[in-house]
Amino acid sequence: DVSITLYGAQGAPANRIYGSDFDWDPVHGIARAMGEVQIDFQGAATPGTQTGKAREDDGENRSTVHVKTSGLVFNKQTGLASTTERIEFRLAEAAGSATGASFDSQTGIVILTADVAFNSSVGGNPLAVRAHHAQYDRSSRLLYLLMDVTDYADSHSSSDQATVSFRADGSAYQVRAEGHVVLSGSDGQQINTRIAHVDLGPKSEPQQAIVDGGLLYVANNAARLLHGSASSGTLLFGPQLTVRHLPGA
């Protein structure tokens, strides 16, 4: 019944590691979990610090991420906790998994090494994100993704890398995708471009996208077959993520 509290910079929230059995090396300050271990990671800074084990049904902080894994190694001197095993995580309205992870309690940076999967919902529509690698910076509330693929409602998008910016309440407000960006909406519409800057609404729903670096547009459905190109453009999304407006094409 081991509980470890990790304190970050002044004013940063405390994070907790707990499990049934740990091996402790007092010379090097290293704790190794012998079995399953859980972590309560505070996703957003709040005034003051908290102590003690967090409740599983913690409803006071909706940004708290509950992590379950095994093979965890914690270095007291560096404040780094890491594992090469599979991890499962959940928060207020989402859940996911990855293979291998590390958490730096001093910088608040979380790294998901590989096979990242994330499932949630936005506006009542299912949201699924897959990525080869992910990194989240708690202080700046930025999420970095490599080789990401997103399915939302009837839409599909992918890119070589993407940066997601979050509000203090945990909702996303902006996505910048770069490299082989593909945006596919309903009704057979697809745009290929190099850079896409997507603005999201208060509930993280896509509202508009500014694309740059050259774009190719295709609309292929029973009513029409349309091809177009432009050096840049602005996409205004309508219901079901149909492209309502594409000036400059």
NORCORSUL-V280130 format. One record per run of one state. SS is the DSSP state (@ for helix, = for strand, . for the rest). FROM is the first residue (numbers start at 1). LEN is the number of residues. Records with the same first field share a line. If there is no record, write none. Layout:
BEGIN
SS->FROM-LEN + FROM-LEN
END
This chain:
BEGIN
.->1-1 + 7-8 + 20-2 + 26-4 + 34-2 + 43-21 + 71-2 + 76-4 + 92-2 + 105-4 + 123-2 + 132-1 + 138-4 + 153-2 + 167-5 + 185-4 + 201-5 + 221-4 + 238-1 + 242-1 + 247-3
=->2-5 + 15-5 + 22-4 + 30-4 + 36-7 + 64-7 + 73-3 + 80-12 + 94-11 + 109-14 + 125-7 + 133-5 + 142-11 + 155-12 + 172-13 + 189-12 + 206-15 + 225-13 + 243-4
@->239-3
END
